[in-house]
Structures are given as structure tokens and as C-alpha cells.
Amino acid sequence: MNTKGYLLLLLLVVLLAVGAWFAFGGIGGENAEKTVELEATLAEKPVIQLSEGGYATFTPREESQPRTVRSGDGLAVPGLLEVDETTTAVVYFSDGSEARMTHGAVLDIREASYEAESGTAKVSFTLEAGRVWSKIVELATPDSKWEVETATAVATVRGTAFDIEVDGESATIFTASNSVAVSVRDPQMKKVISEEAALVSEGGILVIGEEEVAQARASATVKFEAKVAPILFTADLWVTDNAQADKGLDAEIAQWKRDGKSGEELRMQIRTRAALQLQEAIPLENHRAPLEVVAPVIRDTDSDERRDANGEGDAPKSPAQSPRVPALQTETSVPVRAESASTQPTGTNSQEEGAGVLGLDVVSRATLSDIPEGAEIPMRAVIRLDNGETKDVTSEAKWQVVGPIGSVTAGGVFTAKLDSSVVEFGESSGSVVAIWNEPTSGASFLGKTPIFRVLFVSRGSAGEPI
């Protein structure tokens, strides 16, 4: 990762980590660190969430053996993701979009990149088996793309929700919102052979199978038209569950837009939402569990059976198979306002166990705007009590700087100093964070400064500012 990418990642971590703290303020320090790790991963690569008791494997392109993945694991794309027959899954992408997989689905994820600076997102994968529902947050730039390929079809969109199901070499495409452009792909030549893509509008369905491929081979100009999806199809539980999940996400996005969020700030809010859902799905004690290497899967293309490396029956599955579970529900997340300067624990800790503490504020004794290198700024950590009083806990708090902008002492004095990795840009942004634990209950409170800039200062041979 270049220095600019490093800088952007750090800025993402600042806001995402604080957002997680707002929702989980009552979580102890160690678990808070795990939450920060999770959010940093989500900002950098796709992250998977499995249904309860679920089992899946991921095989990075450069490796020959699949590895067991758990909820919260990042996927080192490109690679092959295989979901067990007892499992459903959601893959969260860095731009805020989602791919929801049915039992037994197999995705060959070829690309999953996101550039925060430009807003360009590029996602492409091949659905080899099963079914996947794509919920795409509107793509912001002309270079952005979301492309799903099957043996016989290629679906390309810019901002929509749609479903694709594979049955042998036949692909069924259903559009839940907006529209999807579908091209016919020759499974033998492995390339698109239709000159004009078919447009599947909202509520429409299109099937591309052997007959359609044969027609496109005979005439590249043949046009295929989608039909209105039958009621039995749209009433299917998979369709209704995902439509409901999309409705919940769309409602939250609409609210964030009304709150003035747009661009990268809006996408960070969506990623925070995904991180909260992941946090609920991840047993904290397993958060850093090592990945398990399993026997490689050999797919017999004639019989489509799955065998282990010794060719002796089915590939290994999880030690304890769970019953089939419905699609993961995603409409229960809690909106988080990442710009707030303080937080409080959730549940009853804030009053009964939190000794009347409402929140923690970080108070600066100088205006935090375009701070020059070398400046020293004293800060205080102040708790707010439910009786209207405040208390200074500066010396009791743990202090840290998030972002390559300087350092802070145990007493809360911040010194502005750009890291060498960002000096070439002449400036960088970050925040100062204080964490205080209530001694009776152990509840953790976090406060932060607003994000501010530190500016580079040229210095002469004697070290004095020029």
C-alpha cells in the first residue's frame, strides 16, 4: 500500500473505530481493541458474516488449500469462497455494498477494490453454484463497477439490488430495484457473445440457458427481453427477506443523507453499520481464532461431486452440523453518529452501575484547526454526571492519537508531529482519544476531539521553523 493509501486507511479507522465505541461503550478495553481491528479490516477488504453455527472456506488465488473462515474474517481477494449446505453468508464490501449467499453457494471473487479518495469501487465475481443477492450502494464514479458472472450470463449494474441463481449452466436474474444489464456468455469460449445487453428492470426476470446461448451464437444481434417475475417467485422467502433487509438499509441511508452526510462520510457510516452487525455475530472469545487449513476440495465437473484430497467422499464440513437457517437479517442495526465528541456505555451501566456517569468529553485548551508541527496542546478528560456536575479525570484516562499526526502524553498533552509516511503531502488528519474506566462497574467511556489537521513546518539546519 502506498503512503496515500496508508493515510486514507488511518483516517477510515479513526471514524469507524470511534463509531463502534459509541455503540459498544460498555465493552471493556480488550474487546474494544478487537472492535477496532474488525473495523480496520472492513475498511481494507471484504469481510464475511456466517449464519449461526455456519461453515465456509476461502481459498486465496495464490494458495492451493482452502481455509476455514469465520464471521469477521477478511477475505484476501482474489479467491474462491465456498459456503456449506447448512450455511448462509453475507460478504460486506468496503464501499458499503453487500453480497448475500444462500446455502451451498460458491463465489469466485476476482476483484474487490475501493478507493476512498475518488470513491471508485470495483467488484467482480463469478457465481459457480447456488444463489447470491447483490445489494449495491450507488456507485459514485464512471470507473466503478459491480459485475456478476455465471457460465452463461454477465450482469452489470451501477446501483441496484438483484438476485442471480445458477442451475447447471442456466442463470436466472431477478431485479429488485432499478435495472440490470445482462449479456449472454458462451460457457465454452468463456466470453460475452451478445452485442447488445438485455435490460432487466425492477420486478423483471430473465433466464439465460442453453437455448439463449445457442441463439446468441447464431446471431450476436439477437435481443432478449425480460418478463415480469411471477408472484410465486417474488413471494419466495429468500426474495422477501432480502427485500426487507434492503428496505432497512435504504431507510438508514436516506436518514444519513438528510443529516447532511454524503460521499465518503456516508460510506463510512454504512461500513460502521456493517461492523455493528458483524460484532453481534462474532463470539468475542473467537475474534482472533486462527484460521484452520482444511483438505483441498476437488470438484468433479462431470458428476459435480465434491471430494477431499484423497478422493474419499465429501469434503470435510464443520465438526457439528447445524440445521438449515433462514437468510441473515440485516435490518436491526443501530445508527451511529461518528461526529459526536463523547460516548456512554449501553444498557443499564450508565445509571445503575456507572455511578451516574453520562459520558466523557475531551476538552482542548486551544482551537483544533490547522495545527502547525511542534505545537503542544494540553487536553483534559472530563466526565459528565447525571446530577449536572463534571469531574476532571485527565490523569486517570488512557490517551492515544489515531492518525499519523503526533503523540500524546499520559497527562493529555498533545504534540503535533507528522509521521514520515505523510510528510510529502504537507498535512494529515487525525484525532486524540481518551478512554476512562469507571472503577466500580468497569464500564468504559470514550471521548475524542473532532478530527483536525496538522500542517508540515519546514525547518532550517538548526531545527528552527522557517
Buried (B, 14 or more C-beta within 10 A) or exposed (E): EEBBEBBBBBBBBBBBBBBBBBBBBBBEEEBBEBBBBBBBBBBBBBBBBBBEBBBBBBBBEEBEEBBBBBBBBBBBBBBBBBBBBBBBBBBBBBBBBBBBBBBBBBBBBBEBBBBBEEBBBBBBBBBBBBBBBBBBBBBBEEEBBBBBBBBBBBBBBBBBBBBBBBEEBBBBBBBBBBBBBBBBBBBEEEEBBBEEBBBBEBBBBBBBBEEBBEBBBEEEEBEBEBEEBEEEBBEBEBBEBBBEBBEBBBEBBEEBEEBEBEEBBBBBBBBBBBBBBBBEBBEEEEBEEEEEEBBBBEBEEEEEEBBBBEEEEEBBBBEEEBEEBEBBEBBEBBBBEBBBBBBBBBEEBBBEBBBBBBBBBBBBEEEBEEBEBBBEBBBBBBBBBEEEEEEEBBEEBBBEBBBBBBEBEEEBBBBBBBBEBBBEEEBBBBBBBBBBBBEEBBBBBBBBBEBBBBBBBEEEEEEEEE
